[in-house]
Every structure is written in structure tokens, then in C-alpha cells.
Amino acid sequence: MKNAEQPRTSTQLEAPDGMDDAGALSKRTWDYRVMSFNDGEDAWQAIHEVQYLGDVPVMFSLGPVVVLWNSEEDGEAGRRCVERMREALDKPVLTPSDFPQTSD
């Protein structure tokens, strides 16, 4: 996930990668989503950044997002950031099991 030094203002990440079933390139995209967690003792939800390959969620940020924008951006940058986070509240909640498992 990208560090908070400069928030993204586009829903399209830079480089396409991966292939879809038809052999065409699928682009990586991202948005904010509510994630639900349960460690056996506690359960909580938070807004995280989620990346997709095509329409499939493939990665989420380790920590919840913060409201942050570059001070050189226009005066509406903060409002856009908060609005995108607000939109996450209207989408289905994701859990870690919605993502492919990786082995380390």
C-alpha cells in the first residue's frame, strides 16, 4: 500500500498487470472499503484501502486509513478524501477471507 505522503486522487493505479480469463490485461484499481475483523476476543470494523485486479479484491492496507491530503492540493481535496471514505459505508463490508490467501 502507498504511504500517506501523498494521497491518490484517481481511482486508477498506474500500471496494468495480470490477465483476465480472455487473456486481456486487467487493471489494478483501488478504493476505500469497510473491513470487519475478529480475533476471537474482539470484533471491529474500520475503513481500509483495498486494491483490486479487475473486480476481485486482492489486497488491503494493514492499518485503517487516515484523513490526509497534500497541502498543495486545492481546497476541496480534503472533502473529496472524506467523501470517498463515506462512500465506503454504502458498500458491502469485506473480511480478510474475501482476499486470496498468501503463504510466507
N, C-alpha and C positions, 0 to 999 in steps of 0.2 A: 504494500500500500504506500502511497505517496506521503511523505512527511508533510506537516502542516505549514511549511514555509510559504507556500503559495497555493491557495485553493484553486481548484479547477472550475472553470465557468462553462465548460462544454460537457455534453453527455457522451461524447465520443472520445475514447482514448486514441493516442497517436497511431500506433501500428496495428494492422490486422495480423492475426495469427490464428492457426488452427484451420481445420477444414470441416465443412458440414457434410451431410450424407451424400450430397450431389457432387462433392469434390470442389465446391466453391469456397473461397476464403470467407470465414466468419470473423466479424469484427468484435473486438473486446469493447464492452461498454460498461458503465458503472452507474449506480445511483445509491441513494440512501434507503435503507430498509430497517424496520424494527426487527431485532433479533431477540429470541427468547432463549434463556439459558436455565439449566437446572443442574446443580452439582450434588444432588442428593439431600442436602440440608437446606439450601436456599434456592429460590427461583426468582429471576429478574428479567427485565426487558430493557433494551437500550437501542438507540439508533446507531447503526454501523454503516460503513461504506461497503457496498457489495459490488463485485466485478462479475461480469457475465461473458461467456463465449457463446455468441448467438443469443438465445433466450435462456440458457442454462446458467444458474448461479454457480460459479467455480471458486470463489474466494471471498472472504470477508475480513475487514480490519480486526486486528487483535483487540483493540480498545474502542470504546464508543467515540463517536465524532464530537468535535467541539465546534462552537460557532466562531469562525475565524476567517478573515479575508485580508487581502493586501491593502494597506492604507493608500496606495497609489491608484486603486480602482475607483470608479465613480461612486457617488454617494448611495447608490442603490445596491451595491454589491452585498452588503450585509443583509438587506431584505431578501435578495434572491437566494442567498445561502439558507436563511431561516425558512423561506417558502419551500425550498426543495426538501428540507428536513420535515416540514409539516406534511408535505405530500406523502412521505413515508408512512405516516399514521393511517392513511387511507388504503394502503396496500396490504395484502396478506402477510402475516408475521412469519418469518423464517426461523429455523432452528439449525444448529450445526449439522444435523442429519440430512438437511437439504443439499449439502455440498458433497462432492466426491471425497472419498477418504484418501488420505495420503499416508505413506509409510516413511518413517525417518530412520 
